[in-house]
């Protein structure tokens, strides 16, 4: 970016810093996800599903997973097919329902989810190193506010 533009309009500097930092964080998170699930033969896009199912032991329906993971139905469907095929996820015990059957983790899925949970905890601790509790709270408050504002602006 042109330094003249940065001096004349600090907004462009903020935009550049913000988008670069968010992009770097996203790339790092994707690399961490891939690294942590690679030993299980899984992909980064499986992480949030395993994480959500671990947090909800009674299970979640595909629709609930779409909402909780903020991923479209087709992506959830593909991931669930892969996770089921590899033995990490199964349908909950039948309760007479034919539709909206919750999915739960298998023993292998629980092992993978526990591994992921530990990796998430480490990543969050390392990522937030050097921040006080107050700085961390203010950061997340600001980040969530920016996310909501941009969602409203973009119509998503």
N, C-alpha and C positions, 0 to 999 in steps of 0.2 A: 504494500500500500504506500502511496505517495506521502512523504513526511509533511509536505505543504498542506495536504488535506487533513492530516491528523492535527496539526497546529491550529488550523482554521475551524475545525469541527470536532471537538472531543467526543461527540456521539459516535463517530466512526471508529475511534480508538476503543471505546467501550464495546462496540459491536464486535470488533476484531478480537479483543481479549475474551469476550464471552463465548463467541462461537468457536474459537480455537480451544479454549479450556473445555467446553462441553464435548467437543469432538475428541479431544485427547482422553477425557474421562471415559467416554463411550468405547473408544478403541481399547483402552486398558481393561475395562469391565468385560468386553467380549473376549479378549485374550485370556483373562483369568477364568471365565466360564469354560472356554474351550479346553484349557489346560486341566482344569479340575475334573471334567467329565470324560476326558479322552480315555482314561484308564478303564472306564466302564463301557467304552464303545459307543458313547452318546455324543450328542452335539450341544452346542451352546443354547440352542433354542429349546432344549429339554429342561434346562435349569429351573425356570420359573414354574413349570408344571410340577416338577418334583418338589420344589420348595412349597408351593401352595398345597399340594396334597399332604405333605408332612405336617403343615400347620392345621390341616383339617382331617384328622384321622377317620372321621365318619364318611369321608369322601366328598367329592364335588362332581357335579354334572359337567359335561362339556360346555354348556352355556355359562355356568358359574366360572369355569376356568377361563373362558374368553373374557369375561368381565374382570376377574381378579388379575389376570396376566396382561390385560389390555392388548390382546392379540385377536385377529379376526378368526372366524369360525373355521375357514379352510386350513389355516396354519395349525390351529389346535387339533383339528381332525387328523392331519398328517402326522403331527408329533405323537398323538395318542396311539395311532396305528403302529408307529415305530416302537414306542415304549411298551405297548402291549405285546407286540411281536418279540421283543427282547426279554419279556418277563419281568418288567419293572412295575407295571400297572395292570390291574384287573378290575372287572366289575365287582361292586360290593355284593355281599350275599343277597340273593333274591328275596324280595319282600312283597312279591305279587305285582310289582310295577312292570309294565312293558316298555315304558318310555321314561326318559329322564332318570336313568339308573346312574347312581353315583359311581365314580371310579375311585379306587383306593390303591395304595402302594402295596406291592408284594414285599416279602422279606428282602429280596435283592433291591427293590426300589427304596425301601427304608434305609438300607445300608448306604446306597448312593446319596439319598437325601441328607443323611447325617453327615456324610463327607462334605457335601455341598454346604450345609449349614455351618460347619467349622470353617470352611474356606471363606464364606461370606463374612463370618465374624472376624477373621484375620484381615480380610481386605478392608472392611470398614474401620478396624482399628488402625491399620497402616495408613489408609487414606486420610483419616482424621488426626494423625499424629501431629502434635504441636498446637492443636486447637484446645482452648478451654471449653468447658461445658457450655458456657454462655455463648462463645463464638460459634460453637457447633449448632446450638439452638437457633441463633440468629441466621446462620448460613442456611439451614434447612427451611426456616420460615421464609427467607428471601427467595430461595430457589423455588419453593412451591408456589409462592406468589407470582414469580416470573412465569412459571409453567402455566398457571391458570390464566394469567393475562394473555399469554401468547396463544393458548387454546381458544380463548374468547375471540381474540383478534383474527385468528385463522379460520374460525368457524368449525373447529373439530370438537 
